Amino acid sequence: MIEKKPLVKDLYTADPSAHVFNNKIYIYPSHDQDADLENNDNGDQYNMVDYHVYEMDDTEHYPKDCGCVLKLEDIPWASKQVWAPDCVEKDGKYYFVFPARDKNNMFRIGIATGNNPAGPFKAEEKPIEGTYSIDPCMFPDNDGKYYLTFGGLWGGQLDQYKDNKWSADNKEPKGKEPAKCPKIALMKDDLLSLKEEPRDLVIIDKNGKPLEGADEDRRYFEDPWLFKKGDTYYFTYSTGTTHKICWATSKTVYGPYTYGGVILTPVLGWTTHHSILEYNGKWYMFYHDCELSNGVNQKRNIKFCSIEFDSEGNIKTIDGSLK
């Protein structure tokens, strides 16, 4: 039984985006460096420089390292910090989407392409125009359309944007102000550019009111993930400062999404980050904690576990502790 155990032990890995391609599970994590760096809210301790891909033949055996598939030095526009990525397939081609700081120290979202889910991937010359911040998740809907969601507060810079424009004067909403929203945008058919300006993906309470900035137990912080079960869209995310993975639902891809509850309680370590997939009729969540490093925030390890839905579509809460 390998559920809830570190899947990779020779490298520090985090932020796993997992997908089923060719009846295998492919995991696209970030690669933490084995370095002792001072922690700060800007995230300077997360100084990742490359990506590996992992392949699982089933859910009973540990994954195989497919090797390094993309390096910072091979991304023309990037300067540092290649953080949480994702990957999708279209017409037999694979699109690896990732954030990095550009030459002006601003986070952008980039695309790299390849012909194999295990990589390697070649980065485009420039980031996706109109994108910013971190944590891209690309969602393929049933109708053939692909949507990009993204955004993370603090070091991820989302709070510095208003109406898709940056200003140092923009701050994280506090008190009863509506919480900062993740962004969502339809991709063009080539999956290399946006077809529209990024929109707010609004999370509301049961009464239809947008979650407030002060509601740190429920409001969005980072780590967007979008999937569909039946005719219901699920948006799942991290609350950051309160270290939870939460879920919300909508009948339309753009939302608004009604808050549902907590999927994963806090894990060992400050950050929490996840993805969700269906494999052979069962649902799984991939996530990370800091078990291997005994709690060092920037030395994480990826894990996975089963998740369950009740008859009404609610996701049952999982204990994130090491108990």
C-alpha positions as CSV (number, residue, x, y, z in Angstrom):
1,M,0.0,0.0,0.0
2,I,1.7,3.2,-1.1
3,E,-1.1,5.7,-0.4
4,K,-0.1,8.6,1.9
5,K,3.6,7.6,1.6
6,P,6.3,9.7,-0.1
7,L,6.2,8.6,-3.8
8,V,9.7,10.0,-4.6
9,K,12.6,9.7,-2.1
10,D,15.8,10.6,-4.0
11,L,14.6,14.2,-4.9
12,Y,12.4,16.7,-3.1
13,T,9.2,17.1,-5.1
14,A,6.1,19.3,-4.6
15,D,3.0,20.7,-6.3
16,P,1.9,17.5,-8.1
17,S,-0.4,17.9,-11.2
18,A,-1.4,14.3,-12.1
19,H,-3.2,13.2,-15.2
20,V,-4.1,9.9,-17.0
21,F,-2.5,9.6,-20.4
22,N,-2.4,6.2,-22.3
23,N,-3.9,4.5,-19.2
24,K,-1.0,5.5,-17.1
25,I,-0.7,8.2,-14.4
26,Y,1.8,10.9,-15.2
27,I,2.8,13.3,-12.4
28,Y,4.1,16.8,-13.1
29,P,5.6,18.1,-9.9
30,S,8.0,21.0,-9.1
31,H,11.4,20.0,-8.0
32,D,12.6,21.5,-4.6
33,Q,16.3,22.0,-4.2
34,D,18.1,20.4,-1.3
35,A,19.2,23.8,0.0
36,D,18.8,25.4,3.4
37,L,17.4,28.8,2.7
38,E,15.7,31.4,4.9
39,N,11.9,31.4,4.6
40,N,10.0,34.5,3.7
41,D,6.5,35.5,2.5
42,N,7.9,36.2,-1.0
43,G,8.8,32.5,-1.4
44,D,12.5,33.0,-2.1
45,Q,13.2,29.7,-0.5
46,Y,11.4,27.9,-3.3
47,N,14.2,28.3,-5.8
48,M,13.4,25.6,-8.3
49,V,15.5,25.3,-11.5
50,D,14.1,22.3,-13.4
51,Y,11.2,19.8,-13.8
52,H,11.0,16.0,-13.7
53,V,8.0,13.9,-14.8
54,Y,7.0,10.6,-13.1
55,E,5.1,7.7,-14.6
56,M,2.9,5.3,-12.6
57,D,1.7,2.1,-14.3
58,D,-0.9,1.6,-11.5
59,T,-1.8,2.7,-8.0
60,E,0.1,-0.2,-6.4
61,H,3.6,0.6,-7.4
62,Y,5.9,3.6,-6.9
63,P,6.4,5.9,-10.0
64,K,9.3,5.8,-12.4
65,D,11.3,9.0,-12.9
66,C,11.2,9.9,-16.6
67,G,14.1,12.3,-16.0
68,C,14.5,16.0,-16.3
69,V,12.2,17.3,-19.0
70,L,12.7,21.1,-18.9
71,K,15.4,23.3,-17.4
72,L,15.3,27.0,-16.4
73,E,18.3,27.7,-18.6
74,D,16.3,26.5,-21.6
75,I,13.4,28.9,-21.1
76,P,14.4,32.1,-23.0
77,W,12.2,34.5,-21.2
78,A,12.6,33.2,-17.6
79,S,15.0,34.3,-14.9
80,K,14.3,32.0,-11.9
81,Q,11.8,30.0,-9.8
82,V,10.0,27.5,-12.1
83,W,7.2,26.7,-9.8
84,A,4.0,24.5,-9.9
85,P,3.3,23.2,-13.5
86,D,0.6,21.3,-15.3
87,C,0.2,19.4,-18.5
88,V,-2.6,18.6,-21.0
89,E,-2.9,16.7,-24.2
90,K,-4.5,17.8,-27.5
91,D,-4.4,15.9,-30.8
92,G,-1.5,13.8,-29.7
93,K,0.6,16.7,-28.6
94,Y,1.4,17.6,-25.0
95,Y,1.4,21.1,-23.6
96,F,3.4,21.7,-20.4
97,V,2.3,24.9,-18.7
98,F,4.4,26.5,-15.9
99,P,5.1,29.7,-14.1
100,A,8.4,31.5,-13.7
101,R,9.8,34.9,-13.0
102,D,10.6,36.9,-16.1
103,K,13.7,39.2,-16.6
104,N,11.8,41.9,-14.7
105,N,11.1,39.6,-11.7
106,M,7.4,39.3,-12.5
107,F,5.7,35.9,-12.6
108,R,4.3,34.9,-16.0
109,I,2.8,31.6,-17.3
110,G,4.7,29.8,-20.0
111,I,4.1,26.9,-22.4
112,A,6.4,24.1,-23.5
113,T,5.4,21.4,-26.0
114,G,6.4,17.8,-26.6
115,N,5.2,14.6,-28.3
116,N,5.3,12.4,-25.3
117,P,3.6,12.8,-21.8
118,A,7.0,11.9,-20.3
119,G,8.7,14.8,-22.0
120,P,11.0,16.3,-22.9
121,F,9.4,19.7,-23.6
122,K,10.6,22.7,-25.5
123,A,9.6,26.1,-24.2
124,E,8.1,28.8,-26.3
125,E,10.2,32.0,-26.8
126,K,7.8,34.1,-24.8
127,P,5.3,33.6,-22.0
128,I,1.5,33.5,-22.7
129,E,0.5,37.1,-23.4
130,G,-1.9,38.4,-20.8
131,T,-0.9,36.0,-18.1
132,Y,0.6,36.7,-14.7
133,S,1.1,35.2,-11.3
134,I,1.5,31.4,-10.6
135,D,-0.1,28.0,-10.4
136,P,-1.4,27.4,-13.9
137,C,-4.0,24.6,-14.3
138,M,-5.3,23.9,-17.8
139,F,-8.7,22.2,-18.0
140,P,-10.0,20.4,-21.1
141,D,-13.8,20.5,-21.1
142,N,-16.0,17.8,-22.7
143,D,-16.8,20.2,-25.7
144,G,-13.1,20.4,-26.7
145,K,-12.5,23.8,-25.2
146,Y,-9.5,24.3,-22.9
147,Y,-9.4,26.8,-20.0
148,L,-6.5,28.2,-18.1
149,T,-6.9,28.9,-14.4
150,F,-4.1,30.5,-12.4
151,G,-3.2,32.8,-9.5
152,G,-1.5,32.9,-6.1
153,L,-1.2,35.5,-3.4
154,W,1.9,37.0,-1.8
155,G,5.0,35.7,-3.6
156,G,2.7,34.7,-6.4
157,Q,1.8,38.4,-7.0
158,L,-1.9,37.9,-7.7
159,D,-2.9,40.5,-5.0
160,Q,-0.8,43.1,-7.0
161,Y,-3.2,42.9,-9.9
162,K,-6.6,44.6,-10.4
163,D,-8.6,44.3,-13.6
164,N,-5.6,42.4,-15.1
165,K,-3.3,45.4,-14.5
166,W,-0.4,45.5,-12.1
167,S,0.3,48.1,-9.5
168,A,2.4,48.1,-6.4
169,D,-0.5,49.9,-4.7
170,N,-2.8,46.9,-5.1
171,K,-3.1,44.9,-1.8
172,E,-4.6,41.7,-0.6
173,P,-8.3,42.3,0.3
174,K,-8.9,42.3,4.0
175,G,-12.0,42.5,6.3
176,K,-15.3,42.3,4.6
177,E,-14.0,43.1,1.1
178,P,-14.5,40.3,-1.4
179,A,-11.6,38.0,-1.4
180,K,-9.1,38.0,-4.3
181,C,-10.3,35.6,-7.0
182,P,-8.3,33.2,-9.1
183,K,-8.4,33.8,-12.8
184,I,-9.9,31.8,-15.6
185,A,-9.6,32.3,-19.4
186,L,-10.5,30.3,-22.5
187,M,-7.5,29.3,-24.6
188,K,-7.2,29.6,-28.4
189,D,-7.2,26.4,-30.4
190,D,-3.4,26.3,-30.5
191,L,-3.2,26.3,-26.7
192,L,-0.4,28.8,-27.0
193,S,-2.4,32.0,-26.3
194,L,-5.5,33.3,-24.5
195,K,-8.7,33.8,-26.5
196,E,-10.0,36.3,-23.9
197,E,-9.0,38.5,-21.0
198,P,-8.7,36.5,-17.8
199,R,-11.9,36.7,-15.8
200,D,-12.5,36.3,-12.0
201,L,-13.5,32.9,-10.9
202,V,-15.7,33.8,-8.0
203,I,-16.3,31.6,-5.0
204,I,-19.5,32.2,-3.1
205,D,-21.1,31.0,0.1
206,K,-24.4,29.1,0.3
207,N,-26.2,32.4,0.3
208,G,-24.6,33.5,-3.0
209,K,-22.3,36.1,-1.4
210,P,-18.7,36.2,-2.5
211,L,-16.3,35.0,0.2
212,E,-14.6,37.8,2.2
213,G,-11.0,38.6,2.4
214,A,-11.0,38.0,6.2
215,D,-12.5,34.5,5.7
216,E,-9.1,32.8,5.6
217,D,-10.6,29.4,6.4
218,R,-12.5,29.4,3.0
219,R,-11.1,32.1,0.7
220,Y,-8.8,31.3,-2.2
221,F,-5.0,31.8,-1.8
222,E,-3.4,29.6,-4.5
223,D,-3.3,26.2,-6.1
224,P,-6.3,26.1,-8.5
225,W,-7.6,22.8,-9.9
226,L,-10.6,22.3,-12.1
227,F,-12.3,19.0,-13.0
228,K,-15.7,17.7,-13.9
229,K,-17.7,14.9,-12.5
230,G,-21.0,14.2,-14.3
231,D,-22.4,17.6,-15.2
232,T,-20.8,19.4,-12.2
233,Y,-17.6,21.4,-12.3
234,Y,-15.4,21.2,-9.2
235,F,-13.0,23.9,-8.4
236,T,-10.5,22.9,-5.7
237,Y,-7.8,25.1,-4.1
238,S,-5.6,26.0,-1.2
239,T,-6.5,28.5,1.5
240,G,-2.7,29.2,2.1
241,T,-2.6,30.9,5.5
242,T,-4.9,28.3,7.0
243,H,-3.3,25.4,5.1
244,K,-6.5,23.6,3.8
245,I,-7.5,22.2,0.5
246,C,-11.1,23.2,-0.2
247,W,-13.7,22.5,-2.9
248,A,-16.5,24.4,-4.6
249,T,-19.0,23.5,-7.3
250,S,-20.8,25.1,-10.3
251,K,-22.9,24.0,-13.2
252,T,-21.0,26.3,-15.5
253,V,-17.2,26.4,-16.1
254,Y,-16.9,30.2,-15.4
255,G,-18.9,29.9,-12.1
256,P,-19.6,31.3,-9.7
257,Y,-18.6,28.3,-7.6
258,T,-20.4,27.6,-4.3
259,Y,-18.1,26.7,-1.4
260,G,-18.6,23.1,-0.4
261,G,-16.0,22.2,2.3
262,V,-12.5,20.9,3.1
263,I,-10.9,18.0,1.2
264,L,-7.6,17.9,3.0
265,T,-6.8,19.3,6.5
266,P,-3.3,20.9,7.1
267,V,-0.3,18.8,6.3
268,L,3.2,19.0,7.7
269,G,4.8,22.1,6.2
270,W,3.4,25.6,5.3
271,T,2.3,25.0,1.8
272,T,-0.3,22.6,0.6
273,H,-0.9,21.9,-3.1
274,H,-2.9,19.2,-5.0
275,S,-4.5,17.7,-8.0
276,I,-7.4,15.3,-8.5
277,L,-8.0,12.6,-11.1
278,E,-10.2,9.6,-11.9
279,Y,-8.3,6.4,-12.7
280,N,-10.0,3.0,-13.4
281,G,-13.3,4.2,-11.9
282,K,-11.7,5.5,-8.6
283,W,-10.8,9.1,-7.6
284,Y,-7.5,10.1,-6.3
285,M,-5.9,13.3,-4.9
286,F,-2.1,13.9,-5.3
287,Y,-0.6,16.3,-2.8
288,H,2.6,17.1,-0.9
289,D,3.9,17.5,2.6
290,C,7.3,17.7,4.3
291,E,7.5,14.2,5.9
292,L,10.9,13.3,4.3
293,S,12.6,16.5,5.6
294,N,10.8,16.5,9.0
295,G,9.0,19.8,8.3
296,V,11.4,21.9,6.2
297,N,9.0,24.0,4.1
298,Q,11.1,24.1,0.9
299,K,11.9,20.3,1.0
300,R,8.7,18.6,0.2
301,N,7.6,15.2,-1.1
302,I,4.6,14.2,-3.2
303,K,2.0,11.7,-2.1
304,F,-1.4,10.5,-3.2
305,C,-4.6,9.0,-1.6
306,S,-8.1,7.9,-2.5
307,I,-10.9,10.4,-2.2
308,E,-14.6,9.7,-1.9
309,F,-17.8,11.5,-2.9
310,D,-21.1,11.0,-1.1
311,S,-24.4,10.5,-2.9
312,E,-24.9,14.3,-3.2
313,G,-21.5,14.9,-4.7
314,N,-19.8,16.2,-1.5
315,I,-16.1,15.4,-1.2
316,K,-15.3,13.7,2.1
317,T,-12.6,15.3,4.3
318,I,-9.2,13.6,4.5
319,D,-6.9,14.0,7.5
320,G,-3.6,15.5,6.2
321,S,-1.6,14.8,9.4
322,L,1.0,12.0,9.6
323,K,-1.1,10.0,12.0
